Amino acid sequence: MDPMGYGQYRSASLNTQVAGASPVQLVLVLMNGLLDEMVRVRAHIEHLRYEEKGRSINKCIDMFAALTSSLDFELGGEAVTQLGRLYDYCTARLNQAGCQLDTGMVEEVIGLVTTLRDAWQKVEDRSA
């Protein structure tokens, strides 16, 4: 497979998903990308691909930062504060998983993000 061609395809696909997306849809795109990348983190740990693991963890951290930056802490109240703390926890756990080469920690974060993504999907389904 041509990695360059695949990268261009993924970029075009993402641009299509983002164009005209609602805020909830944008969160879903980010969370789906985050879940995909965490699966790669787990595989990199399992196959002892240390450099790739590090790059994938950094991508995940960037996605968590994007999710955190989209939170409105002034208007969102306690729920938003707790969500921000959860994103921070997930970031710390992924860092710890990378240092300890622990796929169980990655699975924990995948489970948390899956739960959040499913909740956002329900919000999206109700608004459609």
Secondary structure, DSSP 8 states (H G I E B T S, - for coil): --HHHHHHHHHHHHHHHHTT--HHHHHHHHHHHHHHHHHHHHHHHHTT-HHHHHHHHHHHHHHHHHHHHT--HHHHHHHHHHHHHHHHHHHHHHHHHHHHT-HHHHHHHHHHHHHHHHHHHHHHHHH-
